[in-house]
Amino acid sequence: MRLTRRALAAITASLVAWGSAPSAALAQTTPIKFQLDWRFEGPSALFLLPAAKGYFKDEKLDVTVDAGNGSGGAVTRVASGAYDIGFADMAALMEFHANNPDAPNKPVAVMVVYNNTPAAVLALKKSGIKTLADLTGKKLGAPVFDAGRRGFPILAKANKLGAVNWISMDPPLRETMLMRGDVDAITGFSFTSLLNLEARGAKTADVLVLPYAEHGVKLYGNVIIASPKFIKDKPEALKAFLRAFTKGAKEVLAKPDDAIAYVKERDGIINVDLEKRRLRLAIADAIASPDARAEGFGQLTVPRLTLMASQVSDAYATKTRVDATAVWNGSFLPSAAELNILPPVKK
């Protein structure tokens, strides 16, 4: 049977439309590679929950969440273009900016998650250390890249401490060396080192925790960072990512224990009870802190950021001074109503 010219045209048009439909649907979804600062632990539920529950997908985003090995690595991977968005310590971001002034793709912070740095000094009470003043002349242990160690000069200046002796080690040995008495105290994230000490036999009541945030050091902690290229090319996708993240974070903050199930999905060997405690500590110490409630989740104040930039420049001995205006762009944040996610203060 011979087809008319009109029939052939109709069939061809329908085939073209059918063949292009999947491509058009795919074109509407934006792929995003996201780099965590560390392993899949309690706090990573903030990103794993919205991914697992489809909140990113609802915003037409195809987000891949990968574990990391430190904030410095997260910053450099976003800077290299290997990742579009990441999660890293603000001080590490500032250091990268100041030490690489000519880098073409310096990441920018677009949302504050840890309003206060979780950095702390930890010691066993049997050591006789009771206050920061007792650290003068003592042996402190931490990896050379530890955020608490890097920021210790800021803590020392704020509290007029004398010199200390630093002992370096790999991260897995930090708490072990404190338990053995090889060092008098350590620096680390409070919600990591405290639980690591308990895992090595210490009781919570036997550990002294001296948070930087409670001793005159108001550094911002971890922030969501994005590459300038991604910001320029896909600003709406960045806004969508932050909306979906905020929606998921609200659920995590409301029911942190339930959220650990999504961490378990990514790392089946985690200690669920331990990670529940780690997440609750992170929320109390860094995410829903008094400073976070005063400034608002996700946000910051310019005077505090400017002071931190100056402090990091001095403590990290950067090649150039940190420019506070270059490391932050809050224009992609969700609305104030959407950011109102911090749980009520427990009485």
C-alpha positions, -999 to 999 in steps of 0.1 A, spaced: 0 0 0 14 33 -10 12 62 15 3 97 6 27 125 11 5 139 39 4 105 57 42 101 55 47 136 69 23 128 98 41 95 106 75 112 105 64 140 128 50 116 153 82 96 153 103 127 158 81 138 187 82 104 203 120 101 199 127 136 213 104 133 243 129 114 265 157 138 256 135 168 265 126 152 298 163 145 306 172 181 296 149 194 323 169 175 350 202 192 362 229 168 374 248 180 405 278 164 421 280 171 458 310 165 480 307 160 518 334 170 541 338 136 558 325 101 560 288 91 561 281 99 598 252 114 617 254 149 603 255 137 567 218 129 572 212 166 564 220 158 528 212 121 526 176 125 537 165 150 510 183 128 484 166 96 496 131 112 499 132 127 465 133 164 475 161 171 451 144 151 424 112 172 430 133 203 421 144 186 389 179 179 402 198 147 399 221 150 430 250 126 437 262 128 473 298 115 479 317 110 512 348 131 518 381 131 536 383 166 551 371 202 544 403 211 526 397 183 501 360 194 496 372 229 488 398 219 463 375 194 445 348 221 440 375 245 429 388 220 404 354 215 389 352 179 399 322 188 421 296 215 417 287 220 453 303 209 486 302 210 524 333 225 541 346 245 570 344 282 564 380 286 577 393 261 551 374 280 524 390 313 536 424 298 536 420 285 500 410 320 489 439 337 506 465 312 495 453 310 459 444 346 450 447 339 413 427 306 412 401 310 385 373 291 402 374 298 439 344 283 456 320 306 475 299 299 506 262 302 499 246 289 531 257 285 567 249 251 583 272 250 613 268 286 627 295 278 653 326 258 647 324 225 666 361 227 674 369 220 710 397 211 733 392 178 751 411 163 780 405 136 806 396 151 839 422 129 857 449 150 839 442 179 863 432 202 834 402 222 844 403 253 823 420 266 792 446 283 813 458 249 824 469 241 789 500 263 789 531 241 786 510 210 780 513 185 751 483 188 727 476 163 700 459 166 666 465 160 629 482 189 613 452 198 593 427 196 621 404 227 622 408 231 660 446 229 658 447 254 629 424 278 648 441 273 682 461 305 679 428 324 678 416 306 710 450 312 726 449 349 719 413 353 731 422 336 764 458 348 768 473 313 768 510 305 769 528 282 745 518 246 741 537 216 726 520 200 696 521 163 688 510 153 653 493 121 644 468 106 619 431 111 628 424 75 640 452 78 666 442 111 682 418 98 709 439 67 714 469 87 723 449 108 748 436 77 765 471 63 767 485 95 782 508 103 752 492 138 751 475 159 778 447 172 756 435 171 720 416 193 696 388 181 674 352 184 666 333 180 699 307 156 685 335 134 669 362 133 695 339 129 725 322 98 710 356 84 698 368 87 734 338 69 747 344 41 721 378 37 736 365 32 772 361 68 785 330 78 804 313 110 794 316 123 830 354 117 828 359 140 798 364 177 799 351 195 768 361 231 762 342 243 730 358 272 712 324 289 707 320 291 745 355 306 750 355 338 730 360 323 695 329 329 673 341 313 641 316 300 616 318 263 610 307 243 580 290 259 551 276 248 517 300 260 490 295 263 452 318 269 423 316 303 406 310 285 373 280 266 386 267 298 402 270 316 369 257 289 346 229 274 368 218 299 394 182 285 395 195 250 401 215 263 430 184 280 445 165 247 440 193 227 457 192 250 488 154 248 489 154 210 488 182 208 513 164 232 537 132 212 534 151 180 543 171 197 571 139 207 588 129 171 590 163 160 603 163 187 630 128 177 641 134 140 642 172 134 642 170 98 654 147 88 625 171 105 600 200 81 608 182 54 588 192 73 556 229 73 568 226 36 574 214 31 538 247 46 525 270 29 551 256 -3 564 283 -8 591 276 24 611 268 22 648 232 35 646 230 45 683 264 62 681 254 82 650 221 93 666 241 108 695 266 124 671 238 141 651 221 153 683 254 168 695 260 185 662 225 200 663 229 213 698 265 225 695 267 239 660 234 240 641 208 252 666 232 271 689 222 304 705 242 322 678 223 304 651 190 313 666 201 350 668 213 352 632 189 327 616 195 293 601 216 295 569 226 331 574 255 352 589 263 387 599 290 407 580 308 421 611 313 386 625 324 373 591 348 402 587 363 395 622 367 358 613 385 367 580 410 387 600 415 360 626 420 333 600 445 354 581 466 357 612 462 322 626 467 304 593 495 328 582 479 331 547 498 344 517 473 373 513 446 386 537 412 370 535 386 391 518 354 385 536 333 400 507 347 373 483 339 342 503 302 347 508 271 351 486 238 348 504 216 358 474 206 322 467 191 315 501 155 304 505 130 328 520 131 337 557 99 317 562 115 286 545 147 291 567 127 291 599 135 254 606 153 254 640 135 233 666 120 250 696 144 256 726 140 228 751 130 241 785 
